[in-house]
Amino acid sequence: MTTNLKEEIIALIRKLPEDATIDDIMYHLYVKKKILTGIEEVELGKVIPHKQVMENAKKRLEERL
């Protein structure tokens, strides 16, 4: 992950408009968390190749028909 997450979060909040609500801040923190989690999972190899995802989607669509 990042080496100085606290500073990144402070910078993120500072970039928000002055009239940002707590909900706005929470939303941006949530998105940041999801992005960092995704990056970590990619680095750990916890991914499914695109081709496999498309094959699985096709199979599920065919099952519904």
Backbone as CSV, one residue per row, in Angstrom:
resi,resn,N_x,N_y,N_z,CA_x,CA_y,CA_z,C_x,C_y,C_z
1,MET,0.840,-1.189,0.000,0.000,0.000,0.000,0.883,1.250,0.000
2,THR,0.324,2.331,0.389,1.085,3.576,0.369,1.914,3.713,1.633
3,THR,2.967,4.507,1.534,3.847,4.669,2.687,3.346,5.738,3.639
4,ASN,2.610,6.713,3.140,2.132,7.766,4.028,0.646,8.022,3.787
5,LEU,-0.142,7.041,4.161,-1.576,7.094,3.911,-2.239,8.293,4.591
6,LYS,-1.818,8.599,5.803,-2.426,9.707,6.547,-2.291,11.014,5.767
7,GLU,-1.114,11.282,5.234,-0.922,12.513,4.453,-1.739,12.498,3.176
8,GLU,-1.857,11.327,2.543,-2.683,11.227,1.332,-4.143,11.540,1.642
9,ILE,-4.632,11.041,2.761,-6.023,11.283,3.145,-6.241,12.758,3.472
10,ILE,-5.308,13.359,4.182,-5.417,14.788,4.497,-5.438,15.608,3.202
11,ALA,-4.566,15.251,2.252,-4.530,15.957,0.965,-5.847,15.775,0.217
12,LEU,-6.391,14.567,0.267,-7.669,14.297,-0.397,-8.762,15.196,0.180
13,ILE,-8.822,15.292,1.499,-9.846,16.121,2.150,-9.634,17.595,1.821
14,ARG,-8.398,18.038,1.791,-8.117,19.445,1.472,-8.551,19.816,0.062
15,LYS,-8.551,18.853,-0.848,-8.944,19.117,-2.234,-10.456,19.253,-2.402
16,LEU,-11.203,18.802,-1.400,-12.663,18.904,-1.488,-13.098,20.357,-1.323
17,PRO,-14.255,20.703,-1.860,-14.752,22.065,-1.707,-15.006,22.409,-0.241
18,GLU,-14.977,23.685,0.071,-15.187,24.138,1.449,-16.547,23.714,2.002
19,ASP,-17.525,23.574,1.124,-18.863,23.209,1.589,-19.102,21.695,1.564
20,ALA,-18.029,20.907,1.490,-18.168,19.450,1.488,-18.806,18.990,2.794
21,THR,-19.691,18.029,2.667,-20.367,17.480,3.846,-19.581,16.277,4.379
22,ILE,-19.987,15.832,5.546,-19.376,14.621,6.091,-19.631,13.445,5.144
23,ASP,-20.806,13.413,4.548,-21.118,12.352,3.582,-20.175,12.414,2.375
24,ASP,-19.861,13.619,1.899,-18.918,13.774,0.796,-17.551,13.205,1.176
25,ILE,-17.101,13.549,2.362,-15.798,13.077,2.839,-15.806,11.553,2.970
26,MET,-16.862,11.022,3.566,-16.955,9.578,3.738,-16.967,8.860,2.390
27,TYR,-17.665,9.417,1.419,-17.713,8.819,0.089,-16.312,8.759,-0.516
28,HIS,-15.579,9.860,-0.440,-14.236,9.903,-1.014,-13.280,8.962,-0.276
29,LEU,-13.431,8.838,1.016,-12.620,7.885,1.775,-12.965,6.448,1.377
30,TYR,-14.244,6.189,1.173,-14.698,4.866,0.751,-14.092,4.505,-0.613
31,VAL,-14.139,5.430,-1.548,-13.584,5.185,-2.878,-12.079,4.957,-2.789
32,LYS,-11.391,5.769,-2.001,-9.952,5.614,-1.821,-9.644,4.225,-1.262
33,LYS,-10.397,3.786,-0.270,-10.205,2.466,0.329,-10.407,1.362,-0.701
34,LYS,-11.444,1.466,-1.504,-11.712,0.456,-2.524,-10.589,0.398,-3.554
35,ILE,-10.076,1.548,-3.954,-8.973,1.591,-4.918,-7.726,0.945,-4.329
36,LEU,-7.387,1.295,-3.091,-6.210,0.721,-2.445,-6.354,-0.796,-2.270
37,THR,-7.559,-1.243,-1.921,-7.807,-2.675,-1.784,-7.624,-3.378,-3.122
38,GLY,-8.132,-2.780,-4.184,-7.981,-3.357,-5.520,-6.528,-3.454,-5.942
39,ILE,-5.770,-2.407,-5.687,-4.341,-2.413,-6.026,-3.621,-3.511,-5.251
40,GLU,-3.942,-3.631,-3.974,-3.314,-4.662,-3.139,-3.638,-6.062,-3.660
41,GLU,-4.891,-6.274,-4.048,-5.282,-7.587,-4.562,-4.568,-7.906,-5.873
42,VAL,-4.395,-6.923,-6.730,-3.651,-7.135,-7.974,-2.211,-7.517,-7.656
43,GLU,-1.600,-6.789,-6.729,-0.211,-7.079,-6.350,-0.057,-8.477,-5.762
44,LEU,-1.099,-8.979,-5.101,-1.062,-10.317,-4.508,-1.493,-11.400,-5.501
45,GLY,-1.860,-10.976,-6.701,-2.278,-11.935,-7.721,-3.700,-12.433,-7.567
46,LYS,-4.485,-11.747,-6.770,-5.878,-12.144,-6.541,-6.774,-11.542,-7.617
47,VAL,-6.556,-11.965,-8.845,-7.321,-11.433,-9.967,-7.819,-12.589,-10.830
48,ILE,-8.822,-12.321,-11.623,-9.332,-13.275,-12.590,-9.062,-12.680,-13.968
49,PRO,-8.409,-13.433,-14.842,-8.133,-12.907,-16.193,-9.424,-12.512,-16.917
50,HIS,-9.338,-11.478,-17.713,-10.497,-10.948,-18.436,-11.174,-12.033,-19.263
51,LYS,-10.381,-12.850,-19.933,-10.941,-13.914,-20.770,-11.821,-14.849,-19.943
52,GLN,-11.375,-15.197,-18.750,-12.148,-16.082,-17.881,-13.437,-15.406,-17.418
53,VAL,-13.372,-14.139,-17.104,-14.573,-13.398,-16.694,-15.600,-13.410,-17.815
54,MET,-15.142,-13.162,-19.038,-16.059,-13.145,-20.186,-16.655,-14.525,-20.428
55,GLU,-15.860,-15.580,-20.284,-16.375,-16.944,-20.458,-17.411,-17.263,-19.388
56,ASN,-17.139,-16.870,-18.150,-18.102,-17.101,-17.064,-19.400,-16.343,-17.306
57,ALA,-19.297,-15.102,-17.770,-20.495,-14.296,-18.044,-21.308,-14.936,-19.168
58,LYS,-20.624,-15.380,-20.211,-21.314,-16.015,-21.337,-22.038,-17.274,-20.872
59,LYS,-21.362,-18.082,-20.050,-21.954,-19.315,-19.537,-23.206,-19.012,-18.712
60,ARG,-23.129,-17.988,-17.863,-24.283,-17.643,-17.021,-25.448,-17.117,-17.843
61,LEU,-25.140,-16.340,-18.888,-26.209,-15.851,-19.763,-26.891,-17.002,-20.487
62,GLU,-26.096,-17.959,-20.934,-26.655,-19.118,-21.637,-27.527,-19.945,-20.700
63,GLU,-27.150,-20.042,-19.431,-27.942,-20.803,-18.461,-29.311,-20.171,-18.225
64,ARG,-29.385,-18.857,-18.371,-30.648,-18.141,-18.125,-31.617,-18.255,-19.299
65,LEU,-31.086,-18.579,-20.458,-31.960,-18.654,-21.658,-32.600,-19.981,-21.836
